[in-house]
Amino acid sequence: MIEGITVTSAVDLINVISSDIIASAQGTHITAVGGGINVVSGCDGLEVMFLLIAAMMISPLSWPAKLIGIVSGLVYIFLLNQLRLLTMFYAVRQNKQLFELVHGLIAPIILVALTSLFLAFWLSRYGLPVTLKVSKLNDLVD
């Protein structure tokens, strides 16, 4: 998945955004004169995608809302992750320390936070009402 979809899409975006940079996909590497990045396992956004799938599956949603939420959420995360890869590509070309900060701290926090906001929106829009039945303490002891 990394080589076929993630890296190729990021390279295409870089070449559209910056026609003066001729980026290419070399396996899991996004290469260009002046610097590039290696997109390894974990940089493809799959962990966040799995978290969203798990959250959707246990949420109080109808099955159609779960399925549509999962599919649209996966597309959303893929697009966010492409933006993250572009940010890291340009950051490493400007400043290695900036790349480390974006890669190790800022981008992961933003990706998880924006995915959480997507889930919160989806639940507020399509979530089913939940009722909790609370028993008396005496009923539990008996």
N, CA, C and O atoms as a GROMACS GRO file, in nm:
protein
  568
    1MET      N    1   0.082  -0.120   0.000
    1MET     CA    2   0.000   0.000   0.000
    1MET      C    3   0.086   0.126   0.000
    1MET      O    4   0.054   0.223  -0.068
    2ILE      N    5   0.196   0.124   0.076
    2ILE     CA    6   0.280   0.244   0.087
    2ILE      C    7   0.332   0.286  -0.050
    2ILE      O    8   0.320   0.402  -0.089
    3GLU      N    9   0.390   0.191  -0.122
    3GLU     CA   10   0.451   0.225  -0.250
    3GLU      C   11   0.346   0.257  -0.356
    3GLU      O   12   0.361   0.353  -0.431
    4GLY      N   13   0.242   0.177  -0.360
    4GLY     CA   14   0.145   0.190  -0.468
    4GLY      C   15   0.056   0.311  -0.458
    4GLY      O   16   0.028   0.376  -0.559
    5ILE      N   17   0.010   0.342  -0.339
    5ILE     CA   18  -0.087   0.450  -0.326
    5ILE      C   19  -0.025   0.571  -0.258
    5ILE      O   20  -0.028   0.682  -0.313
    6THR      N   21   0.030   0.552  -0.142
    6THR     CA   22   0.074   0.664  -0.059
    6THR      C   23   0.188   0.742  -0.124
    6THR      O   24   0.178   0.864  -0.140
    7VAL      N   25   0.294   0.674  -0.161
    7VAL     CA   26   0.411   0.743  -0.216
    7VAL      C   27   0.381   0.801  -0.354
    7VAL      O   28   0.415   0.916  -0.382
    8THR      N   29   0.319   0.723  -0.439
    8THR     CA   30   0.288   0.771  -0.574
    8THR      C   31   0.198   0.893  -0.572
    8THR      O   32   0.220   0.989  -0.647
    9SER      N   33   0.096   0.890  -0.487
    9SER     CA   34   0.005   1.006  -0.476
    9SER      C   35   0.079   1.129  -0.424
    9SER      O   36   0.058   1.240  -0.474
   10ALA      N   37   0.165   1.110  -0.325
   10ALA     CA   38   0.240   1.223  -0.270
   10ALA      C   39   0.334   1.282  -0.376
   10ALA      O   40   0.345   1.404  -0.387
   11VAL      N   41   0.400   1.197  -0.451
   11VAL     CA   42   0.488   1.244  -0.558
   11VAL      C   43   0.409   1.323  -0.662
   11VAL      O   44   0.453   1.429  -0.707
   12ASP      N   45   0.294   1.272  -0.700
   12ASP     CA   46   0.210   1.344  -0.798
   12ASP      C   47   0.171   1.482  -0.745
   12ASP      O   48   0.175   1.580  -0.818
   13LEU      N   49   0.133   1.488  -0.617
   13LEU     CA   50   0.096   1.617  -0.558
   13LEU      C   51   0.214   1.714  -0.555
   13LEU      O   52   0.200   1.832  -0.588
   14ILE      N   53   0.331   1.664  -0.517
   14ILE     CA   54   0.451   1.750  -0.513
   14ILE      C   55   0.480   1.805  -0.652
   14ILE      O   56   0.509   1.923  -0.667
   15ASN      N   57   0.471   1.720  -0.753
   15ASN     CA   58   0.501   1.765  -0.889
   15ASN      C   59   0.398   1.864  -0.942
   15ASN      O   60   0.430   1.946  -1.028
   16VAL      N   61   0.275   1.858  -0.893
   16VAL     CA   62   0.174   1.956  -0.932
   16VAL      C   63   0.196   2.087  -0.858
   16VAL      O   64   0.190   2.195  -0.917
   17ILE      N   65   0.222   2.077  -0.728
   17ILE     CA   66   0.238   2.198  -0.645
   17ILE      C   67   0.367   2.272  -0.680
   17ILE      O   68   0.368   2.394  -0.692
   18SER      N   69   0.475   2.197  -0.696
   18SER     CA   70   0.607   2.257  -0.720
   18SER      C   71   0.664   2.201  -0.849
   18SER      O   72   0.737   2.102  -0.848
   19SER      N   73   0.631   2.264  -0.960
   19SER     CA   74   0.676   2.211  -1.089
   19SER      C   75   0.828   2.222  -1.104
   19SER      O   76   0.886   2.154  -1.189
   20ASP      N   77   0.892   2.306  -1.024
   20ASP     CA   78   1.037   2.318  -1.031
   20ASP      C   79   1.109   2.204  -0.960
   20ASP      O   80   1.227   2.179  -0.985
   21ILE      N   81   1.038   2.135  -0.871
   21ILE     CA   82   1.094   2.018  -0.802
   21ILE      C   83   1.046   1.896  -0.880
   21ILE      O   84   0.926   1.875  -0.897
   22ILE      N   85   1.139   1.818  -0.926
   22ILE     CA   86   1.101   1.697  -0.998
   22ILE      C   87   1.116   1.580  -0.901
   22ILE      O   88   1.225   1.523  -0.885
   23ALA      N   89   1.005   1.546  -0.836
   23ALA     CA   90   1.005   1.437  -0.739
   23ALA      C   91   0.975   1.306  -0.810
   23ALA      O   92   0.907   1.303  -0.913
   24SER      N   93   1.026   1.199  -0.754
   24SER     CA   94   0.996   1.067  -0.809
   24SER      C   95   0.979   0.967  -0.696
   24SER      O   96   1.029   0.986  -0.586
   25ALA      N   97   0.908   0.861  -0.728
   25ALA     CA   98   0.887   0.753  -0.632
   25ALA      C   99   0.989   0.643  -0.660
   25ALA      O  100   0.997   0.591  -0.771
   26GLN      N  101   1.064   0.610  -0.558
   26GLN     CA  102   1.163   0.503  -0.566
   26GLN      C  103   1.131   0.403  -0.455
   26GLN      O  104   1.192   0.406  -0.349
   27GLY      N  105   1.035   0.316  -0.480
   27GLY     CA  106   0.990   0.225  -0.375
   27GLY      C  107   0.915   0.304  -0.269
   27GLY      O  108   0.812   0.365  -0.298
   28THR      N  109   0.966   0.302  -0.147
   28THR     CA  110   0.903   0.378  -0.039
   28THR      C  111   0.962   0.518  -0.024
   28THR      O  112   0.925   0.591   0.067
   29HIS      N  113   1.054   0.554  -0.111
   29HIS     CA  114   1.120   0.685  -0.102
   29HIS      C  115   1.055   0.786  -0.196
   29HIS      O  116   1.018   0.754  -0.309
   30ILE      N  117   1.042   0.907  -0.146
   30ILE     CA  118   1.007   1.022  -0.230
   30ILE      C  119   1.137   1.096  -0.249
   30ILE      O  120   1.189   1.156  -0.154
   31THR      N  121   1.191   1.094  -0.368
   31THR     CA  122   1.322   1.152  -0.393
   31THR      C  123   1.312   1.275  -0.482
   31THR      O  124   1.223   1.287  -0.566
   32ALA      N  125   1.406   1.365  -0.459
   32ALA     CA  126   1.418   1.486  -0.541
   32ALA      C  127   1.553   1.548  -0.511
   32ALA      O  128   1.611   1.525  -0.405
   33VAL      N  129   1.602   1.625  -0.606
   33VAL     CA  130   1.725   1.699  -0.582
   33VAL      C  131   1.698   1.795  -0.466
   33VAL      O  132   1.600   1.869  -0.467
   34GLY      N  133   1.784   1.793  -0.367
   34GLY     CA  134   1.766   1.881  -0.251
   34GLY      C  135   1.708   1.809  -0.130
   34GLY      O  136   1.697   1.869  -0.022
   35GLY      N  137   1.671   1.684  -0.145
   35GLY     CA  138   1.622   1.608  -0.030
   35GLY      C  139   1.490   1.541  -0.055
   35GLY      O  140   1.411   1.582  -0.140
   36GLY      N  141   1.466   1.437   0.022
   36GLY     CA  142   1.342   1.362   0.011
   36GLY      C  143   1.317   1.288   0.142
   36GLY      O  144   1.389   1.307   0.240
   37ILE      N  145   1.216   1.204   0.142
   37ILE     CA  146   1.180   1.130   0.262
   37ILE      C  147   1.157   0.984   0.228
   37ILE      O  148   1.129   0.948   0.113
   38ASN      N  149   1.168   0.900   0.330
   38ASN     CA  150   1.136   0.758   0.318
   38ASN      C  151   1.008   0.733   0.395
   38ASN      O  152   1.002   0.758   0.515
   39VAL      N  153   0.907   0.685   0.328
   39VAL     CA  154   0.777   0.661   0.389
   39VAL      C  155   0.774   0.515   0.434
   39VAL      O  156   0.747   0.424   0.355
   40VAL      N  157   0.801   0.494   0.561
   40VAL     CA  158   0.807   0.358   0.615
   40VAL      C  159   0.672   0.320   0.675
   40VAL      O  160   0.582   0.402   0.686
   41SER      N  161   0.662   0.194   0.712
   41SER     CA  162   0.541   0.147   0.778
   41SER      C  163   0.516   0.231   0.902
   41SER      O  164   0.607   0.253   0.982
   42GLY      N  165   0.395   0.278   0.918
   42GLY     CA  166   0.362   0.368   1.027
   42GLY      C  167   0.344   0.512   0.978
   42GLY      O  168   0.276   0.592   1.041
   43CYS      N  169   0.405   0.541   0.865
   43CYS     CA  170   0.389   0.675   0.806
   43CYS      C  171   0.277   0.678   0.703
   43CYS      O  172   0.254   0.780   0.638
   44ASP      N  173   0.207   0.567   0.690
   44ASP     CA  174   0.101   0.558   0.591
   44ASP      C  175  -0.036   0.589   0.649
   44ASP      O  176  -0.136   0.589   0.576
   45GLY      N  177  -0.043   0.615   0.779
   45GLY     CA  178  -0.169   0.650   0.842
   45GLY      C  179  -0.255   0.531   0.881
   45GLY      O  180  -0.367   0.549   0.929
   46LEU      N  181  -0.204   0.409   0.862
   46LEU     CA  182  -0.286   0.291   0.889
   46LEU      C  183  -0.327   0.278   1.036
   46LEU      O  184  -0.438   0.235   1.065
   47GLU      N  185  -0.238   0.316   1.128
   47GLU     CA  186  -0.274   0.304   1.270
   47GLU      C  187  -0.395   0.391   1.304
   47GLU      O  188  -0.484   0.347   1.376
   48VAL      N  189  -0.396   0.512   1.252
   48VAL     CA  190  -0.509   0.602   1.277
   48VAL      C  191  -0.634   0.549   1.208
   48VAL      O  192  -0.744   0.562   1.261
   49MET      N  193  -0.618   0.491   1.091
   49MET     CA  194  -0.732   0.431   1.020
   49MET      C  195  -0.792   0.317   1.103
   49MET      O  196  -0.914   0.306   1.116
   50PHE      N  197  -0.705   0.232   1.159
   50PHE     CA  198  -0.754   0.121   1.242
   50PHE      C  199  -0.825   0.173   1.368
   50PHE      O  200  -0.925   0.116   1.410
   51LEU      N  201  -0.773   0.280   1.426
   51LEU     CA  202  -0.839   0.339   1.543
   51LEU      C  203  -0.979   0.390   1.507
   51LEU      O  204  -1.074   0.370   1.582
   52LEU      N  205  -0.990   0.455   1.394
   52LEU     CA  206  -1.121   0.504   1.350
   52LEU      C  207  -1.218   0.388   1.325
   52LEU      O  208  -1.334   0.394   1.365
   53ILE      N  209  -1.170   0.285   1.259
   53ILE     CA  210  -1.256   0.169   1.232
   53ILE      C  211  -1.305   0.110   1.365
   53ILE      O  212  -1.424   0.081   1.378
   54ALA      N  213  -1.216   0.093   1.461
   54ALA     CA  214  -1.256   0.037   1.591
   54ALA      C  215  -1.357   0.127   1.660
   54ALA      O  216  -1.455   0.078   1.716
   55ALA      N  217  -1.334   0.257   1.658
   55ALA     CA  218  -1.426   0.350   1.722
   55ALA      C  219  -1.563   0.348   1.655
   55ALA      O  220  -1.666   0.351   1.723
   56MET      N  221  -1.563   0.343   1.523
   56MET     CA  222  -1.692   0.337   1.451
   56MET      C  223  -1.767   0.208   1.483
   56MET      O  224  -1.889   0.208   1.498
   57MET      N  225  -1.694   0.098   1.492
   57MET     CA  226  -1.759  -0.031   1.514
   57MET      C  227  -1.826  -0.039   1.652
   57MET      O  228  -1.929  -0.105   1.666
   58ILE      N  229  -1.770   0.027   1.753
   58ILE     CA  230  -1.830   0.020   1.886
   58ILE      C  231  -1.924   0.137   1.915
   58ILE      O  232  -1.982   0.144   2.023
   59SER      N  233  -1.938   0.227   1.821
   59SER     CA  234  -2.022   0.345   1.842
   59SER      C  235  -2.169   0.313   1.822
   59SER      O  236  -2.205   0.220   1.749
   60PRO      N  237  -2.255   0.392   1.887
   60PRO     CA  238  -2.400   0.371   1.869
   60PRO      C  239  -2.447   0.430   1.737
   60PRO      O  240  -2.507   0.537   1.732
   61LEU      N  241  -2.418   0.358   1.630
   61LEU     CA  242  -2.455   0.399   1.495
   61LEU      C  243  -2.528   0.284   1.427
   61LEU      O  244  -2.504   0.168   1.459
   62SER      N  245  -2.614   0.317   1.334
   62SER     CA  246  -2.675   0.211   1.252
   62SER      C  247  -2.565   0.152   1.163
   62SER      O  248  -2.462   0.215   1.141
   63TRP      N  249  -2.588   0.031   1.112
   63TRP     CA  250  -2.486  -0.031   1.026
   63TRP      C  251  -2.457   0.052   0.901
   63TRP      O  252  -2.340   0.064   0.865
   64PRO      N  253  -2.556   0.108   0.834
   64PRO     CA  254  -2.522   0.192   0.719
   64PRO      C  255  -2.438   0.314   0.758
   64PRO      O  256  -2.345   0.352   0.687
   65ALA      N  257  -2.472   0.376   0.872
   65ALA     CA  258  -2.394   0.492   0.917
   65ALA      C  259  -2.251   0.451   0.954
   65ALA      O  260  -2.157   0.527   0.930
   66LYS      N  261  -2.234   0.332   1.011
   66LYS     CA  262  -2.100   0.283   1.042
   66LYS      C  263  -2.019   0.263   0.914
   66LYS      O  264  -1.905   0.308   0.904
   67LEU      N  265  -2.078   0.195   0.817
   67LEU     CA  266  -2.006   0.164   0.694
   67LEU      C  267  -1.970   0.290   0.615
   67LEU      O  268  -1.858   0.304   0.568
   68ILE      N  269  -2.066   0.381   0.602
   68ILE     CA  270  -2.039   0.506   0.531
   68ILE      C  271  -1.937   0.589   0.607
   68ILE      O  272  -1.850   0.652   0.548
   69GLY      N  273  -1.949   0.590   0.740
   69GLY     CA  274  -1.852   0.663   0.824
   69GLY      C  275  -1.712   0.607   0.811
   69GLY      O  276  -1.615   0.683   0.806
   70ILE      N  277  -1.701   0.476   0.807
   70ILE     CA  278  -1.569   0.414   0.793
   70ILE      C  279  -1.508   0.449   0.658
   70ILE      O  280  -1.392   0.490   0.651
   71VAL      N  281  -1.584   0.432   0.551
   71VAL     CA  282  -1.532   0.460   0.417
   71VAL      C  283  -1.493   0.608   0.404
   71VAL      O  284  -1.384   0.640   0.358
   72SER      N  285  -1.583   0.698   0.444
   72SER     CA  286  -1.549   0.840   0.431
   72SER      C  287  -1.438   0.880   0.527
   72SER      O  288  -1.357   0.967   0.495
   73GLY      N  289  -1.434   0.818   0.644
   73GLY     CA  290  -1.326   0.846   0.738
   73GLY      C  291  -1.191   0.800   0.686
   73GLY      O  292  -1.090   0.868   0.706
   74LEU      N  293  -1.187   0.685   0.619
   74LEU     CA  294  -1.061   0.637   0.562
   74LEU      C  295  -1.011   0.729   0.451
   74LEU      O  296  -0.891   0.756   0.442
   75VAL      N  297  -1.102   0.777   0.369
   75VAL     CA  298  -1.063   0.873   0.265
   75VAL      C  299  -1.010   1.002   0.330
   75VAL      O  300  -0.909   1.056   0.288
   76TYR      N  301  -1.081   1.049   0.432
   76TYR     CA  302  -1.041   1.169   0.506
   76TYR      C  303  -0.900   1.153   0.565
   76TYR      O  304  -0.817   1.242   0.551
   77ILE      N  305  -0.875   1.040   0.629
   77ILE     CA  306  -0.743   1.016   0.690
   77ILE      C  307  -0.636   1.005   0.582
   77ILE      O  308  -0.525   1.056   0.599
   78PHE      N  309  -0.667   0.940   0.472
   78PHE     CA  310  -0.571   0.930   0.363
   78PHE      C  311  -0.531   1.069   0.314
   78PHE      O  312  -0.413   1.097   0.293
   79LEU      N  313  -0.630   1.156   0.295
   79LEU     CA  314  -0.601   1.291   0.248
   79LEU      C  315  -0.521   1.371   0.351
   79LEU      O  316  -0.428   1.443   0.316
   80LEU      N  317  -0.558   1.357   0.478
   80LEU     CA  318  -0.481   1.424   0.583
   80LEU      C  319  -0.338   1.372   0.586
   80LEU      O  320  -0.244   1.450   0.604
   81ASN      N  321  -0.321   1.242   0.568
   81ASN     CA  322  -0.187   1.185   0.571
   81ASN      C  323  -0.106   1.231   0.450
   81ASN      O  324   0.016   1.249   0.462
   82GLN      N  325  -0.170   1.251   0.336
   82GLN     CA  326  -0.099   1.305   0.220
   82GLN      C  327  -0.048   1.446   0.251
   82GLN      O  328   0.064   1.482   0.216
   83LEU      N  329  -0.132   1.525   0.316
   83LEU     CA  330  -0.091   1.659   0.357
   83LEU      C  331   0.026   1.652   0.455
   83LEU      O  332   0.119   1.732   0.448
   84ARG      N  333   0.021   1.555   0.546
   84ARG     CA  334   0.130   1.534   0.642
   84ARG      C  335   0.260   1.498   0.569
   84ARG      O  336   0.366   1.551   0.603
   85LEU      N  337   0.253   1.410   0.470
   85LEU     CA  338   0.372   1.372   0.395
   85LEU      C  339   0.429   1.490   0.316
   85LEU      O  340   0.551   1.508   0.311
   86LEU      N  341   0.342   1.568   0.257
   86LEU     CA  342   0.390   1.687   0.185
   86LEU      C  343   0.459   1.784   0.280
   86LEU      O  344   0.564   1.839   0.248
   87THR      N  345   0.399   1.803   0.396
   87THR     CA  346   0.459   1.893   0.496
   87THR      C  347   0.597   1.842   0.536
   87THR      O  348   0.692   1.920   0.547
   88MET      N  349   0.609   1.712   0.558
   88MET     CA  350   0.739   1.656   0.597
   88MET      C  351   0.840   1.664   0.482
   88MET      O  352   0.959   1.689   0.505
   89PHE      N  353   0.795   1.642   0.360
   89PHE     CA  354   0.884   1.652   0.244
   89PHE      C  355   0.943   1.792   0.233
   89PHE      O  356   1.064   1.808   0.217
   90TYR      N  357   0.857   1.892   0.242
   90TYR     CA  358   0.907   2.030   0.232
   90TYR      C  359   0.988   2.069   0.356
   90TYR      O  360   1.084   2.146   0.345
   91ALA      N  361   0.951   2.017   0.472
   91ALA     CA  362   1.024   2.049   0.596
   91ALA      C  363   1.167   1.994   0.591
   91ALA      O  364   1.261   2.064   0.628
   92VAL      N  365   1.185   1.871   0.546
   92VAL     CA  366   1.320   1.812   0.543
   92VAL      C  367   1.409   1.887   0.444
   92VAL      O  368   1.531   1.891   0.462
   93ARG      N  369   1.351   1.944   0.343
   93ARG     CA  370   1.429   2.019   0.246
   93ARG      C  371   1.472   2.156   0.300
   93ARG      O  372   1.571   2.213   0.254
   94GLN      N  373   1.398   2.206   0.398
   94GLN     CA  374   1.429   2.337   0.456
   94GLN      C  375   1.518   2.327   0.579
   94GLN      O  376   1.615   2.402   0.595
   95ASN      N  377   1.483   2.232   0.667
   95ASN     CA  378   1.550   2.228   0.797
   95ASN      C  379   1.529   2.091   0.860
   95ASN      O  380   1.415   2.052   0.886
   96LYS      N  381   1.636   2.018   0.884
   96LYS     CA  382   1.626   1.883   0.939
   96LYS      C  383   1.560   1.884   1.078
   96LYS      O  384   1.484   1.792   1.110
   97GLN      N  385   1.588   1.985   1.159
   97GLN     CA  386   1.526   1.993   1.292
   97GLN      C  387   1.376   2.017   1.281
   97GLN      O  388   1.298   1.962   1.359
   98LEU      N  389   1.336   2.098   1.186
   98LEU     CA  390   1.193   2.121   1.163
   98LEU      C  391   1.126   1.990   1.122
   98LEU      O  392   1.016   1.960   1.167
   99PHE      N  393   1.192   1.914   1.037
   99PHE     CA  394   1.139   1.783   0.996
   99PHE      C  395   1.119   1.694   1.118
   99PHE      O  396   1.013   1.633   1.132
  100GLU      N  397   1.217   1.686   1.206
  100GLU     CA  398   1.206   1.601   1.325
  100GLU      C  399   1.089   1.643   1.413
  100GLU      O  400   1.018   1.558   1.466
  101LEU      N  401   1.070   1.774   1.428
  101LEU     CA  402   0.959   1.825   1.509
  101LEU      C  403   0.824   1.792   1.445
  101LEU      O  404   0.732   1.747   1.513
  102VAL      N  405   0.814   1.814   1.315
  102VAL     CA  406   0.689   1.784   1.244
  102VAL      C  407   0.662   1.634   1.245
  102VAL      O  408   0.550   1.591   1.273
  103HIS      N  409   0.763   1.555   1.215
  103HIS     CA  410   0.748   1.410   1.205
  103HIS      C  411   0.717   1.346   1.339
  103HIS      O  412   0.629   1.260   1.349
  104GLY      N  413   0.788   1.386   1.442
  104GLY     CA  414   0.778   1.318   1.570
  104GLY      C  415   0.671   1.368   1.664
  104GLY      O  416   0.629   1.296   1.754
  105LEU      N  417   0.626   1.492   1.645
  105LEU     CA  418   0.533   1.550   1.742
  105LEU      C  419   0.410   1.616   1.678
  105LEU      O  420   0.297   1.574   1.702
  106ILE      N  421   0.433   1.715   1.598
  106ILE     CA  422   0.323   1.799   1.550
  106ILE      C  423   0.227   1.721   1.459
  106ILE      O  424   0.106   1.720   1.482
  107ALA      N  425   0.279   1.656   1.356
  107ALA     CA  426   0.192   1.587   1.260
  107ALA      C  427   0.112   1.473   1.322
  107ALA      O  428  -0.007   1.462   1.293
  108PRO      N  429   0.171   1.388   1.407
  108PRO     CA  430   0.090   1.282   1.467
  108PRO      C  431  -0.023   1.336   1.555
  108PRO      O  432  -0.134   1.283   1.553
  109ILE      N  433   0.005   1.440   1.631
  109ILE     CA  434  -0.098   1.499   1.717
  109ILE      C  435  -0.211   1.556   1.633
  109ILE      O  436  -0.329   1.534   1.664
  110ILE      N  437  -0.176   1.628   1.528
  110ILE     CA  438  -0.279   1.688   1.442
  110ILE      C  439  -0.362   1.579   1.372
  110ILE      O  440  -0.484   1.592   1.362
  111LEU      N  441  -0.296   1.473   1.325
  111LEU     CA  442  -0.368   1.365   1.256
  111LEU      C  443  -0.469   1.298   1.349
  111LEU      O  444  -0.583   1.274   1.310
  112VAL      N  445  -0.427   1.268   1.470
  112VAL     CA  446  -0.518   1.203   1.566
  112VAL      C  447  -0.628   1.301   1.609
  112VAL      O  448  -0.744   1.261   1.620
  113ALA      N  449  -0.594   1.426   1.632
  113ALA     CA  450  -0.694   1.525   1.675
  113ALA      C  451  -0.799   1.548   1.567
  113ALA      O  452  -0.918   1.552   1.597
  114LEU      N  453  -0.757   1.563   1.442
  114LEU     CA  454  -0.853   1.585   1.333
  114LEU      C  455  -0.939   1.462   1.307
  114LEU      O  456  -1.055   1.474   1.269
  115THR      N  457  -0.882   1.344   1.328
  115THR     CA  458  -0.961   1.221   1.314
  115THR      C  459  -1.063   1.212   1.427
  115THR      O  460  -1.176   1.169   1.405
  116SER      N  461  -1.024   1.252   1.547
  116SER     CA  462  -1.118   1.254   1.661
  116SER      C  463  -1.232   1.351   1.635
  116SER      O  464  -1.347   1.322   1.669
  117LEU      N  465  -1.201   1.465   1.575
  117LEU     CA  466  -1.306   1.561   1.541
  117LEU      C  467  -1.401   1.503   1.435
  117LEU      O  468  -1.522   1.525   1.442
  118PHE      N  469  -1.346   1.430   1.339
  118PHE     CA  470  -1.431   1.364   1.240
  118PHE      C  471  -1.526   1.267   1.309
  118PHE      O  472  -1.646   1.265   1.280
  119LEU      N  473  -1.474   1.186   1.400
  119LEU     CA  474  -1.556   1.090   1.472
  119LEU      C  475  -1.663   1.161   1.554
  119LEU      O  476  -1.779   1.120   1.555
  120ALA      N  477  -1.625   1.268   1.623
  120ALA     CA  478  -1.722   1.343   1.704
  120ALA      C  479  -1.832   1.401   1.616
  120ALA      O  480  -1.950   1.397   1.652
  121PHE      N  481  -1.795   1.456   1.501
  121PHE     CA  482  -1.894   1.508   1.407
  121PHE      C  483  -1.987   1.396   1.362
  121PHE      O  484  -2.109   1.413   1.361
  122TRP      N  485  -1.930   1.282   1.323
  122TRP     CA  486  -2.011   1.172   1.271
  122TRP      C  487  -2.109   1.122   1.377
  122TRP      O  488  -2.225   1.094   1.347
  123LEU      N  489  -2.061   1.110   1.500
  123LEU     CA  490  -2.148   1.063   1.608
  123LEU      C  491  -2.259   1.164   1.638
  123LEU      O  492  -2.373   1.125   1.663
  124SER      N  493  -2.225   1.292   1.635
  124SER     CA  494  -2.327   1.394   1.665
  124SER      C  495  -2.432   1.399   1.554
  124SER      O  496  -2.549   1.430   1.580
  125ARG      N  497  -2.392   1.368   1.434
  125ARG     CA  498  -2.484   1.376   1.321
  125ARG      C  499  -2.566   1.248   1.302
  125ARG      O  500  -2.685   1.254   1.272
  126TYR      N  501  -2.503   1.132   1.320
  126TYR     CA  502  -2.569   1.005   1.286
  126TYR      C  503  -2.583   0.908   1.403
  126TYR      O  504  -2.637   0.799   1.387
  127GLY      N  505  -2.534   0.947   1.521
  127GLY     CA  506  -2.538   0.856   1.636
  127GLY      C  507  -2.679   0.829   1.685
  127GLY      O  508  -2.766   0.916   1.679
  128LEU      N  509  -2.700   0.709   1.734
  128LEU     CA  510  -2.829   0.669   1.789
  128LEU      C  511  -2.832   0.707   1.937
  128LEU      O  512  -2.727   0.708   2.002
  129PRO      N  513  -2.949   0.737   1.991
  129PRO     CA  514  -2.956   0.770   2.134
  129PRO      C  515  -2.918   0.647   2.218
  129PRO      O  516  -2.952   0.533   2.185
  130VAL      N  517  -2.849   0.673   2.326
  130VAL     CA  518  -2.805   0.567   2.416
  130VAL      C  519  -2.872   0.588   2.550
  130VAL      O  520  -2.872   0.698   2.604
  131THR      N  521  -2.928   0.482   2.604
  131THR     CA  522  -2.986   0.489   2.739
  131THR      C  523  -2.914   0.387   2.826
  131THR      O  524  -2.887   0.275   2.784
  132LEU      N  525  -2.885   0.428   2.944
  132LEU     CA  526  -2.820   0.340   3.040
  132LEU      C  527  -2.920   0.300   3.147
  132LEU      O  528  -2.993   0.385   3.199
  133LYS      N  529  -2.924   0.175   3.179
  133LYS     CA  530  -3.012   0.125   3.283
  133LYS      C  531  -2.929   0.110   3.410
  133LYS      O  532  -2.834   0.032   3.414
  134VAL      N  533  -2.964   0.185   3.511
  134VAL     CA  534  -2.892   0.180   3.637
  134VAL      C  535  -2.977   0.104   3.737
  134VAL      O  536  -3.092   0.138   3.762
  135SER      N  537  -2.918   0.001   3.794
  135SER     CA  538  -2.989  -0.080   3.894
  135SER      C  539  -2.960  -0.026   4.033
  135SER      O  540  -2.860   0.043   4.056
  136LYS      N  541  -3.048  -0.057   4.122
  136LYS     CA  542  -3.024  -0.021   4.261
  136LYS      C  543  -2.912  -0.106   4.315
  136LYS      O  544  -2.892  -0.220   4.271
  137LEU      N  545  -2.839  -0.053   4.408
  137LEU     CA  546  -2.729  -0.124   4.469
  137LEU      C  547  -2.776  -0.253   4.534
  137LEU      O  548  -2.706  -0.354   4.527
  138ASN      N  549  -2.893  -0.251   4.595
  138ASN     CA  550  -2.947  -0.371   4.660
  138ASN      C  551  -2.974  -0.482   4.559
  138ASN      O  552  -2.955  -0.600   4.591
  139ASP      N  553  -3.017  -0.446   4.439
  139ASP     CA  554  -3.042  -0.547   4.337
  139ASP      C  555  -2.913  -0.615   4.292
  139ASP      O  556  -2.913  -0.733   4.257
  140LEU      N  557  -2.803  -0.540   4.294
  140LEU     CA  558  -2.676  -0.593   4.252
  140LEU      C  559  -2.618  -0.689   4.357
  140LEU      O  560  -2.552  -0.787   4.323
  141VAL      N  561  -2.642  -0.659   4.484
  141VAL     CA  562  -2.587  -0.738   4.594
  141VAL      C  563  -2.659  -0.871   4.607
  141VAL      O  564  -2.596  -0.972   4.638
  142ASP      N  565  -2.789  -0.873   4.586
  142ASP     CA  566  -2.868  -0.994   4.604
  142ASP      C  567  -2.832  -1.101   4.511
  142ASP      O  568  -2.891  -1.209   4.516
   0.00000   0.00000   0.00000
